[in-house]
Amino acid sequence: MRTWPLDVDGHRFEVGERAPGTYDLTWVTGPNDGYGFTIGTNDGSPVPPESLESAARDFLRDVDPETGYLRED
């Protein structure tokens, strides 16, 4: 799997392309080892870097600062 770093608003993610159009983003600077999310396309087309950054910002916005996990609400 090809991987590369992605820095977003002072946070670092490791992006791994699991399959064409499917990306696992692991929150490297987060408090929970190995925690992150997956983003992908239905047709296997690449996700542009700006879309990966936007998805990471959305993820960070939805994280509960007390637990470091997505909010349950």
Buried (B, 14 or more C-beta within 10 A) or exposed (E): EEEEEBEBEEBBBBBBBEEEBBBBBBBBEBEEEEBBBEBBEEEEEEBEEEEBBBBBEEBBEEBEEEEEEEEEE
